[in-house]
Every structure is written in structure tokens, then in C-alpha cells.
């Protein structure tokens, strides 16, 4: 498909913006040739693509401030980007925007083991935060499946979780403070090296705001002492609903594993072929991990395995070594990549009450037959954060649209069951038109009023989160008022 040829006014504006950006950034930090901007045309939601006008890669908070000030003065939209691993289109550009990537901002700025904090630039990857402190016996708890690649910036934007969030919480539970640059270039500090701050909970407001309020350049994170040990157990069942009921019973019993992960047959077989983790071939698999001293681990696992036996598992196997535990988790962490090797898919992200797992799993199975598309279920069962993977053929006309319609019904089902549209992937563009299903008009109005305060011109991360029918008229009025 041929790209439209920009008119002279658009080219002149681009040249002016590029020249101004080059005056405050190194030459190689301003990417404006069309052939090079294509690298930023999408994130991990690859079904939608649009090259940006320009992409910039600042290295410091000051450089971010200079970029935003220039874009504010020029009226140019800005799309913040971490590592581009968003599965909801959270970093999808618009043709007239500047992509502001923080990939070069990856330094550790401060480590304080006495107070159990680390301060980092937000381009640093999730796993490398633990890498910076593990030799001293510490770790950073949130662990999304993309932790090898995803950036702290995106984790904060989407309030990411991971397999171990059942015990340790998601990003907001491990975030103590941020340095954030406003759209006009003003630099603000929110929170700090302490557990809580007085006044309004602006940190809670910023975490999960999806780049709508400012660009976060530095973060103070909570680090924790490594537990004495950890051990997973595999539970195989011949029915997904039975596995869901087992999860519910474990939670109701008051036992707190560090993680409870769920995989159905499609995911079990695919991950086993990929990672050779020793998974049993069954309809549903639970990975339940506990941690602590050897005595604590033995006690917790004995209680959990007793609950599992009531549900007649086809296999119940406790890990016997660190190597076996690593393999078990390699299989789970490889799920998205393993499925991607065999088929195109769309990864959903919704949350439900744990008690609703059996019902929701049954309905997803029924809808799979109705839509004629396979679904692989892999998710954080302990806190009800579901990640159904809907398989489709990107080369088959109409299949993407069918997949999207199916996905919308699954997310509506999550809301109907008492949950919500997203647990950790965010709204982005994927779920923006479903927001009216979860929120009343006055709720959306309150959320947009907050954005009015932080970003009066509505230049930050346009066309995300809010339904276009309500956000675009508001954005047009805001731009006209400046």
C-alpha cells in the first residue's frame, strides 16, 4: 500500500520541529527519516500500525523536559514509549506525533539497602532491577512475563503485575516515588524514599495513568530481601472448571501462595513443546508456588496439596530441585512466545473474582465454539487476572475483526462477573471503546477532568484510554482554546 504524500505545510512543520528537537538533543537521538520511524510504528499489538512524524531518544530528565517544552509550544502530540511491549496499543503513534522513547534512560541512580529502595531511570528493564541488587540478597517483586524486555516506565504506566503479584502486589504496591515531566516541560517530584506521603495520593493517580498525565523519567522502587527458599507444585486436572474451583478453595482456606498460575491444554502442550518443562498432558494445569523456610514451605504445601486432592487431580507433583523449579517457570514465562510460534493471536487482559473462575472459563469455552476460534487460557489465577489468547489467521479476511468481536465479549463477561476490563495491560486503544461498558458517563467525565488539569491541551498519548466519541470533541475544544 502506498503512503500518502504529505503536503508542503505538513513537511514544513516537520522540518521546524525536527530542527528544534535537534537543538536540544544529540543528532542520533532524533529519528525523522520515514524508513527509520517505521521501527516505532507499533508496539506488541501489531495489528495496528502508524509511523510517527518523529521519534526521539533522550538520555536525561532535562532532555525530556526540553522535548516536551518544544512539543507543547508547537502543539505537537507526544506518545511516551518504554520498550514497546504493550499488548493494548498503549504506545501506538499518530501520524503527527513525536514518539518519546526512554530506552536510553536505563541507569541505576541510587541503591539504599538499609531502607530497601532503589532509584532508577525508567528505561531500565524490569528484570535488570533485580539484577542490580540480587548479589546483595534483594529482588524487585513485580514480574510480568515480558520482564526480560519491558521497561519500568511501561510497568508504571499500566500498573503491571506478574506471576508473583498474589503475595507481593502489582507495581503500585512497590512504587514509592517518581520524577515526572509535565507536558509543558515542568519537572515534578511525587512521593519519595518512604512508604507514604501526606496529602492527595498523586502517586496512586499517576501509576496506571497510561502516559495521559506526564512522562515518568525516574522511579523509586521498593526492593525486598530474598526469601530463604521457594518451591512450586504442579497440579493437573481433567477439567478447567475443576481447576478453577481448586484455586477458589485454596484462596478461601486462607493460604497465601506466592503465585497460582493456570494453563489449559492448548497452552500446556505448546509450552511443553517449546520449553520441555515436564508438564503433564491434561486439560488444566496449576502451578502453585510457596516460599519461606523449609519448614514453612513443607507446611504450606501440605495444606495446598490436601485441598488439591479433594478435586481428584490427575497429577500432583512437587518440585524436587532448583533446576526443576526453574524449568517449571520457564514453561509458564514462555507461554506468549510459544503460542506466537504456532499462530497469530490476540492476548486479552481482564480480571474477575476468583470465585467466578469456573463460570467464566466455561463461558469462554462456549464462546470459542460460537465464534469458531480457538482460545488458549493462561493467567494469574490467584488474583483472577485472566489472559485468554484468541487464535486467528491474520491473512484471512475478516478473521481479525471476528477475533476482536470475540475479545470484546470476553471482556464484557469479566465486567458482568464482577471484575474489570484490565488487570495489568492497560486500556490503550484495545479497550477504549469498551470503557462505557464499565463506567457511567459521569465516571468518564471525572477521569477526563483529571487529564484536563495535567494536560490541558490533550497532547499526551492521544486516542488512548477514552472512547473517541467523548474524548475527541473534548480534545478539539482544548486545542482550540490554546
Secondary structure, DSSP 8 states (H G I E B T S, - for coil): -------HHHHHHHHHHHHHHHTTS-GGGEE-SHHHHGGGS--S-TT-----SEEE---SHHHHHHHHHHHHHHT--EEEESSS--SS-TT---TT-EEEE-TT---EEEEETTTTEEEEETTSBHHHHHHHHGGGTEE---B-TTTTT-BHHHHHHHT--BTTHHHH--GGGTEEEEEEE-TTS-EEEEE-SSS--SSS-HHHHHTT-TTSS-EEEEEEEE-EE--S-EEEEEEEES-HHHHHHHHHHHHHTT---SEEEEEEHHHHHHHHHHH------SSEEEEEEEESSHHHHHHHHHHHHHHHHTT--SEEEE--SHHHHHHHHHHHHTHHHHHHHH-EEEE--EE--GGGHHHHHHHHHHHHHHHT--EEEEEEGGGTEE-EEEEE-TTSTTHHHHHHHHHHHHHHHHHHTT-BS-SSS--TTTSGGGHHHHS-HHHHHHHHHHHHHH-TT--BSTT-SS-HHHHHHHHHHHHHH-
